[in-house]
Amino acid sequence: MNDTVLQLANEAKKLKEEEQLSPEATKLIDQLLEELETLARQNVNLRKAALKATSKQSRMSSKLKDALYE
C-alpha cells in the first residue's frame, strides 16, 4: 500500500472511531478503500511489467546492426 492509500485509510478509521459517519457512509468508504488498494496493487504490477517489457527488447550489437543494414 502506498502512502496516500495508507493516509486515507487512517483518516477513515479515525472518522469511524469518532462515530461521525452513518453506517451507509462507513460501508461505502470501506468499499472505496478496498478498490483503491486493488488499483494501487494493479498499478504497481503494470509498472513492473512495462519495465520488464522494455528491458527485454532485443538489443543488437552495433557491429551486427551495421552488418545487417549493409
C-alpha positions in Angstrom: 0.0 0.0 0.0 1.4 3.4 -0.9 1.5 6.4 1.4 -1.7 8.1 0.0 -3.8 5.0 0.4 -2.5 4.4 3.9 -3.2 8.0 4.9 -6.7 7.8 3.6 -7.3 4.6 5.4 -6.1 6.1 8.7 -8.4 9.2 8.2 -11.3 6.9 7.5 -10.5 4.8 10.6 -10.4 8.0 12.7 -13.8 9.1 11.5 -15.2 5.7 12.2 -13.9 5.7 15.7 -15.3 9.1 16.4 -18.6 7.8 15.0 -19.1 10.7 12.7 -20.3 8.5 9.8 -23.5 6.8 9.1 -23.5 3.0 8.6 -24.0 3.6 4.9 -21.1 6.0 4.6 -18.9 3.6 6.5 -19.8 0.8 4.2 -19.2 3.0 1.1 -15.8 4.2 2.4 -14.7 0.6 3.1 -15.6 -0.4 -0.4 -13.8 2.6 -1.9 -10.7 1.9 0.1 -10.7 -1.8 -1.0 -11.0 -0.7 -4.6 -8.2 1.9 -4.1 -5.9 -0.7 -2.6 -6.7 -3.1 -5.5 -6.0 -0.4 -8.1 -2.8 0.6 -6.4 -1.5 -3.0 -6.5 -2.5 -3.3 -10.2 -0.7 -0.1 -10.9 2.5 -1.4 -9.3 2.2 -4.7 -11.2 1.6 -3.0 -14.5 4.6 -0.7 -14.0 6.8 -3.7 -13.3 5.5 -5.5 -16.4 6.1 -2.4 -18.5 9.7 -2.1 -17.2 10.4 -5.8 -17.9 8.9 -5.5 -21.4 11.1 -2.5 -22.3 14.2 -4.1 -20.8 13.8 -7.3 -22.7 13.7 -5.8 -26.1 16.3 -7.3 -28.3 19.5 -5.3 -28.3 21.8 -5.9 -31.2 25.4 -5.0 -31.0 26.4 -2.1 -33.2 28.6 -4.3 -35.4 25.7 -6.8 -36.0 23.3 -3.9 -36.7 25.8 -2.3 -39.2 26.3 -5.7 -40.9 22.5 -6.2 -41.3 22.0 -2.8 -42.7 24.7 -3.2 -45.4 
